[in-house]
């Protein structure tokens, strides 16, 4: 944490949020954002500045990095169909 001038925090677990709030000096609104954020949403830190962000993967990136079981199954099915 201390050796980087930028950080990104995405959705967090309720069990870790209080520790993160102290470490990153998060406001209550930022804490709530990290607890309730959707996939790809979070907070970007650059020095002392904080800003909410939403990261949107391209179609190709999404195919490579998805961990959603329904998407993984659909991708496998498509690949098998293309091999026939």
Phi and psi restraints in degrees (range 20) as a CNS / XPLOR table:
assign (resid 1 and name C) (resid 2 and name N)
       (resid 2 and name CA) (resid 2 and name C) 1.0 -81.2 20.0 2
assign (resid 2 and name N) (resid 2 and name CA)
       (resid 2 and name C) (resid 3 and name N) 1.0 -13.4 20.0 2
assign (resid 2 and name C) (resid 3 and name N)
       (resid 3 and name CA) (resid 3 and name C) 1.0 -97.5 20.0 2
assign (resid 3 and name N) (resid 3 and name CA)
       (resid 3 and name C) (resid 4 and name N) 1.0 10.9 20.0 2
assign (resid 3 and name C) (resid 4 and name N)
       (resid 4 and name CA) (resid 4 and name C) 1.0 -127.6 20.0 2
assign (resid 4 and name N) (resid 4 and name CA)
       (resid 4 and name C) (resid 5 and name N) 1.0 138.3 20.0 2
assign (resid 4 and name C) (resid 5 and name N)
       (resid 5 and name CA) (resid 5 and name C) 1.0 -85.1 20.0 2
assign (resid 5 and name N) (resid 5 and name CA)
       (resid 5 and name C) (resid 6 and name N) 1.0 -12.2 20.0 2
assign (resid 5 and name C) (resid 6 and name N)
       (resid 6 and name CA) (resid 6 and name C) 1.0 -129.8 20.0 2
assign (resid 6 and name N) (resid 6 and name CA)
       (resid 6 and name C) (resid 7 and name N) 1.0 147.8 20.0 2
assign (resid 6 and name C) (resid 7 and name N)
       (resid 7 and name CA) (resid 7 and name C) 1.0 -143.3 20.0 2
assign (resid 7 and name N) (resid 7 and name CA)
       (resid 7 and name C) (resid 8 and name N) 1.0 155.5 20.0 2
assign (resid 7 and name C) (resid 8 and name N)
       (resid 8 and name CA) (resid 8 and name C) 1.0 -129.6 20.0 2
assign (resid 8 and name N) (resid 8 and name CA)
       (resid 8 and name C) (resid 9 and name N) 1.0 128.3 20.0 2
assign (resid 8 and name C) (resid 9 and name N)
       (resid 9 and name CA) (resid 9 and name C) 1.0 -114.7 20.0 2
assign (resid 9 and name N) (resid 9 and name CA)
       (resid 9 and name C) (resid 10 and name N) 1.0 130.3 20.0 2
assign (resid 9 and name C) (resid 10 and name N)
       (resid 10 and name CA) (resid 10 and name C) 1.0 -110.0 20.0 2
assign (resid 10 and name N) (resid 10 and name CA)
       (resid 10 and name C) (resid 11 and name N) 1.0 -171.0 20.0 2
assign (resid 10 and name C) (resid 11 and name N)
       (resid 11 and name CA) (resid 11 and name C) 1.0 -44.0 20.0 2
assign (resid 11 and name N) (resid 11 and name CA)
       (resid 11 and name C) (resid 12 and name N) 1.0 136.7 20.0 2
assign (resid 11 and name C) (resid 12 and name N)
       (resid 12 and name CA) (resid 12 and name C) 1.0 -123.7 20.0 2
assign (resid 12 and name N) (resid 12 and name CA)
       (resid 12 and name C) (resid 13 and name N) 1.0 156.0 20.0 2
assign (resid 12 and name C) (resid 13 and name N)
       (resid 13 and name CA) (resid 13 and name C) 1.0 -79.3 20.0 2
assign (resid 13 and name N) (resid 13 and name CA)
       (resid 13 and name C) (resid 14 and name N) 1.0 144.3 20.0 2
assign (resid 13 and name C) (resid 14 and name N)
       (resid 14 and name CA) (resid 14 and name C) 1.0 -57.8 20.0 2
assign (resid 14 and name N) (resid 14 and name CA)
       (resid 14 and name C) (resid 15 and name N) 1.0 -26.1 20.0 2
assign (resid 14 and name C) (resid 15 and name N)
       (resid 15 and name CA) (resid 15 and name C) 1.0 -73.6 20.0 2
assign (resid 15 and name N) (resid 15 and name CA)
       (resid 15 and name C) (resid 16 and name N) 1.0 -20.0 20.0 2
assign (resid 15 and name C) (resid 16 and name N)
       (resid 16 and name CA) (resid 16 and name C) 1.0 -110.0 20.0 2
assign (resid 16 and name N) (resid 16 and name CA)
       (resid 16 and name C) (resid 17 and name N) 1.0 -10.1 20.0 2
assign (resid 16 and name C) (resid 17 and name N)
       (resid 17 and name CA) (resid 17 and name C) 1.0 -65.9 20.0 2
assign (resid 17 and name N) (resid 17 and name CA)
       (resid 17 and name C) (resid 18 and name N) 1.0 -36.5 20.0 2
assign (resid 17 and name C) (resid 18 and name N)
       (resid 18 and name CA) (resid 18 and name C) 1.0 -64.8 20.0 2
assign (resid 18 and name N) (resid 18 and name CA)
       (resid 18 and name C) (resid 19 and name N) 1.0 -40.6 20.0 2
assign (resid 18 and name C) (resid 19 and name N)
       (resid 19 and name CA) (resid 19 and name C) 1.0 -63.7 20.0 2
assign (resid 19 and name N) (resid 19 and name CA)
       (resid 19 and name C) (resid 20 and name N) 1.0 -42.6 20.0 2
assign (resid 19 and name C) (resid 20 and name N)
       (resid 20 and name CA) (resid 20 and name C) 1.0 -66.1 20.0 2
assign (resid 20 and name N) (resid 20 and name CA)
       (resid 20 and name C) (resid 21 and name N) 1.0 -37.0 20.0 2
assign (resid 20 and name C) (resid 21 and name N)
       (resid 21 and name CA) (resid 21 and name C) 1.0 -60.4 20.0 2
assign (resid 21 and name N) (resid 21 and name CA)
       (resid 21 and name C) (resid 22 and name N) 1.0 -42.0 20.0 2
assign (resid 21 and name C) (resid 22 and name N)
       (resid 22 and name CA) (resid 22 and name C) 1.0 -69.8 20.0 2
assign (resid 22 and name N) (resid 22 and name CA)
       (resid 22 and name C) (resid 23 and name N) 1.0 -45.6 20.0 2
assign (resid 22 and name C) (resid 23 and name N)
       (resid 23 and name CA) (resid 23 and name C) 1.0 -62.4 20.0 2
assign (resid 23 and name N) (resid 23 and name CA)
       (resid 23 and name C) (resid 24 and name N) 1.0 -43.3 20.0 2
assign (resid 23 and name C) (resid 24 and name N)
       (resid 24 and name CA) (resid 24 and name C) 1.0 -101.1 20.0 2
assign (resid 24 and name N) (resid 24 and name CA)
       (resid 24 and name C) (resid 25 and name N) 1.0 4.9 20.0 2
assign (resid 24 and name C) (resid 25 and name N)
       (resid 25 and name CA) (resid 25 and name C) 1.0 53.8 20.0 2
assign (resid 25 and name N) (resid 25 and name CA)
       (resid 25 and name C) (resid 26 and name N) 1.0 50.9 20.0 2
assign (resid 25 and name C) (resid 26 and name N)
       (resid 26 and name CA) (resid 26 and name C) 1.0 -79.0 20.0 2
assign (resid 26 and name N) (resid 26 and name CA)
       (resid 26 and name C) (resid 27 and name N) 1.0 142.6 20.0 2
assign (resid 26 and name C) (resid 27 and name N)
       (resid 27 and name CA) (resid 27 and name C) 1.0 -75.1 20.0 2
assign (resid 27 and name N) (resid 27 and name CA)
       (resid 27 and name C) (resid 28 and name N) 1.0 168.4 20.0 2
assign (resid 27 and name C) (resid 28 and name N)
       (resid 28 and name CA) (resid 28 and name C) 1.0 -63.0 20.0 2
assign (resid 28 and name N) (resid 28 and name CA)
       (resid 28 and name C) (resid 29 and name N) 1.0 -34.6 20.0 2
assign (resid 28 and name C) (resid 29 and name N)
       (resid 29 and name CA) (resid 29 and name C) 1.0 -65.5 20.0 2
assign (resid 29 and name N) (resid 29 and name CA)
       (resid 29 and name C) (resid 30 and name N) 1.0 -42.1 20.0 2
assign (resid 29 and name C) (resid 30 and name N)
       (resid 30 and name CA) (resid 30 and name C) 1.0 -66.3 20.0 2
assign (resid 30 and name N) (resid 30 and name CA)
       (resid 30 and name C) (resid 31 and name N) 1.0 -39.4 20.0 2
assign (resid 30 and name C) (resid 31 and name N)
       (resid 31 and name CA) (resid 31 and name C) 1.0 -60.0 20.0 2
assign (resid 31 and name N) (resid 31 and name CA)
       (resid 31 and name C) (resid 32 and name N) 1.0 -47.0 20.0 2
assign (resid 31 and name C) (resid 32 and name N)
       (resid 32 and name CA) (resid 32 and name C) 1.0 -62.0 20.0 2
assign (resid 32 and name N) (resid 32 and name CA)
       (resid 32 and name C) (resid 33 and name N) 1.0 -43.0 20.0 2
assign (resid 32 and name C) (resid 33 and name N)
       (resid 33 and name CA) (resid 33 and name C) 1.0 -57.5 20.0 2
assign (resid 33 and name N) (resid 33 and name CA)
       (resid 33 and name C) (resid 34 and name N) 1.0 -44.3 20.0 2
assign (resid 33 and name C) (resid 34 and name N)
       (resid 34 and name CA) (resid 34 and name C) 1.0 -69.6 20.0 2
assign (resid 34 and name N) (resid 34 and name CA)
       (resid 34 and name C) (resid 35 and name N) 1.0 -27.5 20.0 2
assign (resid 34 and name C) (resid 35 and name N)
       (resid 35 and name CA) (resid 35 and name C) 1.0 -78.1 20.0 2
assign (resid 35 and name N) (resid 35 and name CA)
       (resid 35 and name C) (resid 36 and name N) 1.0 -33.3 20.0 2
assign (resid 35 and name C) (resid 36 and name N)
       (resid 36 and name CA) (resid 36 and name C) 1.0 -107.1 20.0 2
assign (resid 36 and name N) (resid 36 and name CA)
       (resid 36 and name C) (resid 37 and name N) 1.0 3.6 20.0 2
assign (resid 36 and name C) (resid 37 and name N)
       (resid 37 and name CA) (resid 37 and name C) 1.0 -69.3 20.0 2
assign (resid 37 and name N) (resid 37 and name CA)
       (resid 37 and name C) (resid 38 and name N) 1.0 153.5 20.0 2
assign (resid 37 and name C) (resid 38 and name N)
       (resid 38 and name CA) (resid 38 and name C) 1.0 -90.1 20.0 2
assign (resid 38 and name N) (resid 38 and name CA)
       (resid 38 and name C) (resid 39 and name N) 1.0 178.6 20.0 2
assign (resid 38 and name C) (resid 39 and name N)
       (resid 39 and name CA) (resid 39 and name C) 1.0 -56.6 20.0 2
assign (resid 39 and name N) (resid 39 and name CA)
       (resid 39 and name C) (resid 40 and name N) 1.0 129.7 20.0 2
assign (resid 39 and name C) (resid 40 and name N)
       (resid 40 and name CA) (resid 40 and name C) 1.0 84.8 20.0 2
assign (resid 40 and name N) (resid 40 and name CA)
       (resid 40 and name C) (resid 41 and name N) 1.0 -1.2 20.0 2
assign (resid 40 and name C) (resid 41 and name N)
       (resid 41 and name CA) (resid 41 and name C) 1.0 -101.8 20.0 2
assign (resid 41 and name N) (resid 41 and name CA)
       (resid 41 and name C) (resid 42 and name N) 1.0 146.3 20.0 2
assign (resid 41 and name C) (resid 42 and name N)
       (resid 42 and name CA) (resid 42 and name C) 1.0 178.8 20.0 2
assign (resid 42 and name N) (resid 42 and name CA)
       (resid 42 and name C) (resid 43 and name N) 1.0 -152.0 20.0 2
assign (resid 42 and name C) (resid 43 and name N)
       (resid 43 and name CA) (resid 43 and name C) 1.0 -128.0 20.0 2
assign (resid 43 and name N) (resid 43 and name CA)
       (resid 43 and name C) (resid 44 and name N) 1.0 133.4 20.0 2
assign (resid 43 and name C) (resid 44 and name N)
       (resid 44 and name CA) (resid 44 and name C) 1.0 -104.4 20.0 2
assign (resid 44 and name N) (resid 44 and name CA)
       (resid 44 and name C) (resid 45 and name N) 1.0 129.6 20.0 2
assign (resid 44 and name C) (resid 45 and name N)
       (resid 45 and name CA) (resid 45 and name C) 1.0 -112.2 20.0 2
assign (resid 45 and name N) (resid 45 and name CA)
       (resid 45 and name C) (resid 46 and name N) 1.0 129.2 20.0 2
assign (resid 45 and name C) (resid 46 and name N)
       (resid 46 and name CA) (resid 46 and name C) 1.0 -131.4 20.0 2
assign (resid 46 and name N) (resid 46 and name CA)
       (resid 46 and name C) (resid 47 and name N) 1.0 102.8 20.0 2
assign (resid 46 and name C) (resid 47 and name N)
       (resid 47 and name CA) (resid 47 and name C) 1.0 64.9 20.0 2
assign (resid 47 and name N) (resid 47 and name CA)
       (resid 47 and name C) (resid 48 and name N) 1.0 -126.4 20.0 2
assign (resid 47 and name C) (resid 48 and name N)
       (resid 48 and name CA) (resid 48 and name C) 1.0 -91.4 20.0 2
assign (resid 48 and name N) (resid 48 and name CA)
       (resid 48 and name C) (resid 49 and name N) 1.0 -2.0 20.0 2
assign (resid 48 and name C) (resid 49 and name N)
       (resid 49 and name CA) (resid 49 and name C) 1.0 -92.2 20.0 2
assign (resid 49 and name N) (resid 49 and name CA)
       (resid 49 and name C) (resid 50 and name N) 1.0 139.9 20.0 2
assign (resid 49 and name C) (resid 50 and name N)
       (resid 50 and name CA) (resid 50 and name C) 1.0 -123.5 20.0 2
assign (resid 50 and name N) (resid 50 and name CA)
       (resid 50 and name C) (resid 51 and name N) 1.0 141.0 20.0 2
assign (resid 50 and name C) (resid 51 and name N)
       (resid 51 and name CA) (resid 51 and name C) 1.0 -147.0 20.0 2
assign (resid 51 and name N) (resid 51 and name CA)
       (resid 51 and name C) (resid 52 and name N) 1.0 140.7 20.0 2
assign (resid 51 and name C) (resid 52 and name N)
       (resid 52 and name CA) (resid 52 and name C) 1.0 -71.7 20.0 2
assign (resid 52 and name N) (resid 52 and name CA)
       (resid 52 and name C) (resid 53 and name N) 1.0 142.4 20.0 2
assign (resid 52 and name C) (resid 53 and name N)
       (resid 53 and name CA) (resid 53 and name C) 1.0 -135.0 20.0 2
assign (resid 53 and name N) (resid 53 and name CA)
       (resid 53 and name C) (resid 54 and name N) 1.0 159.9 20.0 2
assign (resid 53 and name C) (resid 54 and name N)
       (resid 54 and name CA) (resid 54 and name C) 1.0 -133.9 20.0 2
assign (resid 54 and name N) (resid 54 and name CA)
       (resid 54 and name C) (resid 55 and name N) 1.0 119.7 20.0 2
assign (resid 54 and name C) (resid 55 and name N)
       (resid 55 and name CA) (resid 55 and name C) 1.0 -98.1 20.0 2
assign (resid 55 and name N) (resid 55 and name CA)
       (resid 55 and name C) (resid 56 and name N) 1.0 123.9 20.0 2
assign (resid 55 and name C) (resid 56 and name N)
       (resid 56 and name CA) (resid 56 and name C) 1.0 -116.4 20.0 2
assign (resid 56 and name N) (resid 56 and name CA)
       (resid 56 and name C) (resid 57 and name N) 1.0 117.1 20.0 2
assign (resid 56 and name C) (resid 57 and name N)
       (resid 57 and name CA) (resid 57 and name C) 1.0 -78.3 20.0 2
assign (resid 57 and name N) (resid 57 and name CA)
       (resid 57 and name C) (resid 58 and name N) 1.0 146.8 20.0 2
assign (resid 57 and name C) (resid 58 and name N)
       (resid 58 and name CA) (resid 58 and name C) 1.0 -69.2 20.0 2
assign (resid 58 and name N) (resid 58 and name CA)
       (resid 58 and name C) (resid 59 and name N) 1.0 168.9 20.0 2
assign (resid 58 and name C) (resid 59 and name N)
       (resid 59 and name CA) (resid 59 and name C) 1.0 -57.0 20.0 2
assign (resid 59 and name N) (resid 59 and name CA)
       (resid 59 and name C) (resid 60 and name N) 1.0 -46.2 20.0 2
assign (resid 59 and name C) (resid 60 and name N)
       (resid 60 and name CA) (resid 60 and name C) 1.0 -65.3 20.0 2
assign (resid 60 and name N) (resid 60 and name CA)
       (resid 60 and name C) (resid 61 and name N) 1.0 -44.5 20.0 2
assign (resid 60 and name C) (resid 61 and name N)
       (resid 61 and name CA) (resid 61 and name C) 1.0 -60.0 20.0 2
assign (resid 61 and name N) (resid 61 and name CA)
       (resid 61 and name C) (resid 62 and name N) 1.0 -42.3 20.0 2
assign (resid 61 and name C) (resid 62 and name N)
       (resid 62 and name CA) (resid 62 and name C) 1.0 -61.6 20.0 2
assign (resid 62 and name N) (resid 62 and name CA)
       (resid 62 and name C) (resid 63 and name N) 1.0 -40.3 20.0 2
assign (resid 62 and name C) (resid 63 and name N)
       (resid 63 and name CA) (resid 63 and name C) 1.0 -62.8 20.0 2
assign (resid 63 and name N) (resid 63 and name CA)
       (resid 63 and name C) (resid 64 and name N) 1.0 -35.2 20.0 2
assign (resid 63 and name C) (resid 64 and name N)
       (resid 64 and name CA) (resid 64 and name C) 1.0 -76.4 20.0 2
assign (resid 64 and name N) (resid 64 and name CA)
       (resid 64 and name C) (resid 65 and name N) 1.0 -40.0 20.0 2
assign (resid 64 and name C) (resid 65 and name N)
       (resid 65 and name CA) (resid 65 and name C) 1.0 -105.0 20.0 2
assign (resid 65 and name N) (resid 65 and name CA)
       (resid 65 and name C) (resid 66 and name N) 1.0 -5.8 20.0 2
assign (resid 65 and name C) (resid 66 and name N)
       (resid 66 and name CA) (resid 66 and name C) 1.0 -61.1 20.0 2
assign (resid 66 and name N) (resid 66 and name CA)
       (resid 66 and name C) (resid 67 and name N) 1.0 143.4 20.0 2
assign (resid 66 and name C) (resid 67 and name N)
       (resid 67 and name CA) (resid 67 and name C) 1.0 -121.8 20.0 2
assign (resid 67 and name N) (resid 67 and name CA)
       (resid 67 and name C) (resid 68 and name N) 1.0 5.5 20.0 2
assign (resid 67 and name C) (resid 68 and name N)
       (resid 68 and name CA) (resid 68 and name C) 1.0 -67.6 20.0 2
assign (resid 68 and name N) (resid 68 and name CA)
       (resid 68 and name C) (resid 69 and name N) 1.0 118.1 20.0 2
assign (resid 68 and name C) (resid 69 and name N)
       (resid 69 and name CA) (resid 69 and name C) 1.0 -55.0 20.0 2
assign (resid 69 and name N) (resid 69 and name CA)
       (resid 69 and name C) (resid 70 and name N) 1.0 -38.9 20.0 2
assign (resid 69 and name C) (resid 70 and name N)
       (resid 70 and name CA) (resid 70 and name C) 1.0 -68.5 20.0 2
assign (resid 70 and name N) (resid 70 and name CA)
       (resid 70 and name C) (resid 71 and name N) 1.0 -36.6 20.0 2
assign (resid 70 and name C) (resid 71 and name N)
       (resid 71 and name CA) (resid 71 and name C) 1.0 -69.2 20.0 2
assign (resid 71 and name N) (resid 71 and name CA)
       (resid 71 and name C) (resid 72 and name N) 1.0 -41.5 20.0 2
assign (resid 71 and name C) (resid 72 and name N)
       (resid 72 and name CA) (resid 72 and name C) 1.0 -61.2 20.0 2
assign (resid 72 and name N) (resid 72 and name CA)
       (resid 72 and name C) (resid 73 and name N) 1.0 -44.3 20.0 2
assign (resid 72 and name C) (resid 73 and name N)
       (resid 73 and name CA) (resid 73 and name C) 1.0 -62.8 20.0 2
assign (resid 73 and name N) (resid 73 and name CA)
       (resid 73 and name C) (resid 74 and name N) 1.0 -44.5 20.0 2
assign (resid 73 and name C) (resid 74 and name N)
       (resid 74 and name CA) (resid 74 and name C) 1.0 -63.0 20.0 2
assign (resid 74 and name N) (resid 74 and name CA)
       (resid 74 and name C) (resid 75 and name N) 1.0 -40.1 20.0 2
assign (resid 74 and name C) (resid 75 and name N)
       (resid 75 and name CA) (resid 75 and name C) 1.0 -63.9 20.0 2
assign (resid 75 and name N) (resid 75 and name CA)
       (resid 75 and name C) (resid 76 and name N) 1.0 -43.3 20.0 2
assign (resid 75 and name C) (resid 76 and name N)
       (resid 76 and name CA) (resid 76 and name C) 1.0 -62.0 20.0 2
assign (resid 76 and name N) (resid 76 and name CA)
       (resid 76 and name C) (resid 77 and name N) 1.0 -42.2 20.0 2
assign (resid 76 and name C) (resid 77 and name N)
       (resid 77 and name CA) (resid 77 and name C) 1.0 -63.3 20.0 2
assign (resid 77 and name N) (resid 77 and name CA)
       (resid 77 and name C) (resid 78 and name N) 1.0 -44.8 20.0 2
assign (resid 77 and name C) (resid 78 and name N)
       (resid 78 and name CA) (resid 78 and name C) 1.0 -60.9 20.0 2
assign (resid 78 and name N) (resid 78 and name CA)
       (resid 78 and name C) (resid 79 and name N) 1.0 -42.5 20.0 2
assign (resid 78 and name C) (resid 79 and name N)
       (resid 79 and name CA) (resid 79 and name C) 1.0 -63.8 20.0 2
assign (resid 79 and name N) (resid 79 and name CA)
       (resid 79 and name C) (resid 80 and name N) 1.0 -41.0 20.0 2
assign (resid 79 and name C) (resid 80 and name N)
       (resid 80 and name CA) (resid 80 and name C) 1.0 -65.0 20.0 2
assign (resid 80 and name N) (resid 80 and name CA)
       (resid 80 and name C) (resid 81 and name N) 1.0 -40.3 20.0 2
assign (resid 80 and name C) (resid 81 and name N)
       (resid 81 and name CA) (resid 81 and name C) 1.0 -65.0 20.0 2
assign (resid 81 and name N) (resid 81 and name CA)
       (resid 81 and name C) (resid 82 and name N) 1.0 -36.8 20.0 2
assign (resid 81 and name C) (resid 82 and name N)
       (resid 82 and name CA) (resid 82 and name C) 1.0 -71.5 20.0 2
assign (resid 82 and name N) (resid 82 and name CA)
       (resid 82 and name C) (resid 83 and name N) 1.0 -23.2 20.0 2
assign (resid 82 and name C) (resid 83 and name N)
       (resid 83 and name CA) (resid 83 and name C) 1.0 -80.0 20.0 2
assign (resid 83 and name N) (resid 83 and name CA)
       (resid 83 and name C) (resid 84 and name N) 1.0 -17.0 20.0 2
